[in-house]
Amino acid sequence: MGKLILADGSIQKMDSPTLEQMQEAVGGYIEVIPCHYQAENEVYTMCIVNEEGIIHNLEPNMVASRICERPIVGPSIFLQANEMD
């Protein structure tokens, strides 16, 4: 089960999203960022973000930035290793 973290800090669940669902959620082409995030006994190993988020001046995502230990803008999706082929 993936987690969508919006720039305002709200969190929504995503059940094994398709490429199209991920692109819609982040608002464009996706970029995969390796990370490690453990929540509710689940371990997430990747963060999906908008590849051009900085160019499009998306709002900083402070929650995702803390998790990934780097600046993240816009919505981000955290997935487990088995959720993306």
Secondary structure as UniProt FT lines:
FT   STRAND          2..5
FT   TURN            7..8
FT   STRAND          11..14
FT   HELIX           19..26
FT   STRAND          30..39
FT   TURN            40..41
FT   STRAND          42..50
FT   TURN            51..57
FT   HELIX           62..68
FT   STRAND          76..79
FT   HELIX           81..83
//
